[in-house]
């Protein structure tokens, strides 16, 4: 059966039958869309939970960095700090913290 013949058969049916066919088609399509969404949801939830754990682990270090950078804007005395570069304590280097150019 050709698709055009099938559509013509539906067009020749009474309005009530065409509306029922329409709603049946909408329900079938909705079922497939919702099924696909539910199937992909479990993968999304897994990724979100892994990302959430990573964010929770990194948040304290981000907050500390933000506090330090905001505090450095308002410091009058710039103090040299020792930071560790690399994996061993022998690789320490003295550096000055960066400041934004702020006019006084």
C-alpha positions in Angstrom: 0.0 0.0 0.0 1.3 3.4 -1.0 1.5 6.1 1.6 -0.4 8.5 -0.6 -3.2 6.0 -1.0 -3.3 5.5 2.8 -3.6 9.3 3.3 -6.4 9.5 0.8 -8.3 6.7 2.6 -8.0 8.7 5.8 -9.1 11.9 4.2 -12.2 10.2 2.9 -13.3 9.0 6.3 -15.7 11.0 8.5 -14.3 13.8 10.7 -14.8 11.8 13.9 -12.7 9.0 12.7 -10.0 11.3 11.4 -9.8 13.0 14.8 -9.5 9.6 16.6 -6.7 8.7 14.2 -5.0 12.0 14.9 -5.1 11.5 18.7 -3.9 7.9 18.4 -1.0 9.1 16.3 -0.2 11.9 18.8 -0.3 9.4 21.7 2.0 6.9 19.9 4.5 9.7 19.1 4.3 11.1 22.6 5.0 7.6 24.0 8.1 7.3 21.9 9.4 10.7 22.9 8.8 10.2 26.6 10.4 6.7 26.4 13.5 8.1 24.8 13.6 10.9 27.4 13.3 8.5 30.3 16.0 6.2 28.8 18.4 9.1 28.4 17.5 10.5 31.8 19.4 7.9 33.7 22.6 8.7 31.8 22.1 12.4 32.5 21.5 11.9 36.2 24.7 9.9 36.4 26.7 12.6 34.8 25.1 15.3 36.9 25.9 13.4 40.1 29.5 13.0 39.1 29.7 16.7 38.2 28.1 17.6 41.5 30.7 15.6 43.5 33.5 17.2 41.5 32.1 20.7 42.2 31.7 19.9 45.9 35.3 18.8 46.1 36.6 22.0 44.3 34.4 24.6 45.9 36.5 25.2 49.1 39.6 25.9 46.9 37.6 28.2 44.7 36.2 30.1 47.7 39.7 30.5 49.1 41.1 31.8 45.8 38.3 34.3 45.5 38.8 35.6 49.1 42.6 35.9 48.5 42.1 37.8 45.2 39.5 40.1 46.7 41.7 40.7 49.7 44.7 41.5 47.5 42.8 44.3 45.9 42.5 46.2 49.1 46.0 45.5 50.6 48.4 48.4 51.0 51.4 46.2 51.8 52.2 43.6 49.3 54.0 40.7 51.1 56.0 38.2 49.2 54.7 34.7 49.6 56.4 31.3 49.1 54.4 28.9 46.9 55.3 25.4 46.0 55.8 24.7 42.3 56.0 21.0 41.4 55.7 17.9 43.5 58.5 18.3 46.0 59.1 20.9 48.8 62.5 21.7 47.3 60.8 23.3 44.3 59.7 26.5 46.2 59.9 29.9 44.6 59.3 33.3 46.1 56.8 35.4 44.1 54.9 38.6 44.5 51.2 38.4 44.2 49.6 40.1 41.3 47.5 43.3 41.8 45.1 45.0 39.5 46.1 48.6 38.6 43.8 50.6 40.8 44.2 54.4 41.0 44.2 55.9 44.5 
